[in-house]
Amino acid sequence: MKHIPRFSTDSLSRNYPEPEEVPAPGARWVVVRDMGVVVTTSPAPTILLDRHPASSGMAVNRSQYLGHLGSTPVYAAEIPGAAPLPGSMVYSGVRELSGTIPDEELALAGLAVQIIGFDRTTRFCGVCGEGMRQLRTERAKRCPACGHTEYPRLSPAIIVLVRNADSVLMVQSKQAPAGRHSLVAGFVEPGEDLVHAVHREVMEETGIRITNVSYAGSEPWPFPNSLMIAFVADYDGGGIEPDGTEVVSAGWFRRDNLPSVPPKLSIARSLIDWWVENGTRPDSR
Ligand SMILES: [Zn+2]
């Protein structure tokens, strides 16, 4: 499958112990507000600020080390939700930035929102209530009173393209826009492996059995903290019975009769586009 993972921060290296905040001009800053980031609009749109946000008049709630781009340390800084922005800057959701800034920055924006979220939601120990302390030797926090350690939350989720001769299985979920179909997907549950999760989700959402489950790629999906793991599989038996709760309808669709599908950028769309081009196995039923 040809999929370019846009939210994979491959260009970033994490150096530990992480550096204390480096004063300008030695560092770059990604400014986070709510679930989005601040974009400097000219000369070219960028989310990387070459000075501390405070020097542009922005009050910083919290900051986190993200990693290094080459020899340049990069930090995320959060500003209050209602804060006005300097004239040359605008607020944007992360997804909306796709295509307007380099992919490397898009991935950084997703990471910055996630790591600021980690800092925001782990201020106190979940075991004893003490204030948590940031570690500088790994991306984690530890409670000074009881030793409880917190890492950024990562939620693995599977997505699967199921083939049946010249058709593909698509489902319409309850929360999707009207008419929008996508592939079977769902979170991995504690205690199960990925292939089990694939079989279970397909059975739960559509009632069919599948075979030939094979790995097709993965992508961080920071909305808010998923890791999408993609698979391709073949139909093995059973009639379609949508579960009626999560999935309101499900069916087989041919290439020349596809319903409304998810927008570009998503791994679901990449899988569908790949299948439309060349996804049928000669031996598939
Ligand atoms: Zn504690």
Residues whose N, C-alpha, C, O or C-beta is under 5 A from the ligand:
A	BS01	ZN	C125 V127 C128 G129 E130 C143 A145 C146 G147 H148
